[in-house]
Amino acid sequence: MPYDRKVPKPGRVTVRFGKPLSFDRHYETARDRFVLRSVTDEIMYEIMLMSGQEYMDDYASRFKNHKATPATSAEPAEATSAPVSGPPATTP
């Protein structure tokens, strides 16, 4: 829906329900971020199967930003978080 539109146009809506998903195996580690990501991936995979769309295993904002900036080399540069040695830089 366009951002300037207040009310969506009336139309036919289709709702599909997939098979029930069980996440009993994750009850012991429910707060682990890797488990949460695994559950999210499983849900998104089932939605992909039902919708016929391709699943991108990446966050949409990161994907959009990557597509918006033209690549300057064949391989993207990776950010490093190495500690910087020496005194902090000062500005005059």
N, C-alpha and C positions, 0 to 999 in steps of 0.2 A: 504494500500500500504506500503510495507517495506520502512524503512527510507533511505536505500541506493539506492533505485530505482529513476531514474530521470523522467521517462515517464511512465504513467500507460499503462497497456496492453489494446489494443482495445477490446471492447466487447459490448454487448447489454446493453443499458441503458433504464430504465423504469422510467417515471415520472408520479406520481399520484397527482391529485389535489383534495383536500377535499372540503367540503362545506364551503362557506364564513363565516368567524367569524366576529362578530360585537362587538366592545368594546365601544360603545357610552355611556354606563353607567359610564365609567371611565374618561370621558373628564374633569370633574371638579377636580378630584384628580389624575391627570396624573403623578405627581412627587412623590407621596407617595410610599415608597418602598414596603409596604404591597400590594398595588394595583398592582404594577409592578410584584411582585411575583405571585399574583393571576392570572394575565394575562398570565404569563409564564407557570404556571401550567395548565391553560386551553388549551393553544396551545400544550403543551407537551402531554396532555391527548388525544387530537384529533390525534396527530401524532401516539400515542400508538395504538389507535383504527385502524388506517389505516395500520400500519406496523405489528401489531400482537406481538410486543415486550412488555415486562413488563416495566412499568414506575417506576423508582426509585425516590422517592421524596427526593433526597439528591444530593449534588454536587458530581461529579465523582471523583475528587481528594480526597475528604474526605472519600468516599466509598472505594477507592483503598487503601488509607493509613490504614483504619480500617481493611481491609482484610489482609494487609501485616503484621501487628503486631499481634502476637498471644495473645489471651486474657489470663490474669493470674488469673482471677476470673470469677465467673458466670456472674456478672454484671460489665459493664465498669464504671470506676471511672469518676466522673464529675469534671470538673475544676471549682474552685471557685475563685471569684475575690474579696475576703474579704480584707479590708485594713489591712496592717501589722502595728502593733503598736511597738513602741520603736525606738531607733536610727538606722540609716542605718548601715549595716555591713561594716566593713573595712577590707582590706587585708593588711598583713604586707609586 
